[in-house]
Amino acid sequence: MSTAEKMFERLGYEFEKEYTSDGVNDTYRYNKCSRPDSIIFDLNGKKIIISKIFHTISLNELQAIIQQCKELGWNKEYEENE
């Protein structure tokens, strides 16, 4: 289990991978167990989709999102383009 997965798990999220019809990993999805909230990492488009009832995220959720971006290597691409 990755550090990001552990961080999300402590916040009450469950991790799941979603695949396209050709079997390619398309997204990482974190679903809140008790609510319809989710945080989705689009691996192809390199986007983060946040679906929350109150449209806000906590500092802990933000830290978990940043950790997941680091583990995906997305922060390195930004640093190289500066």
Secondary structure, 3 states (H helix, E strand, C coil): CCHHHHHHHHCCEEEEEEECCCCCEEEEEEEECCCCCEEEEECCCCEEEEECCCCCCCHHHHHHHHHHHHHHCHHHHHHHHC
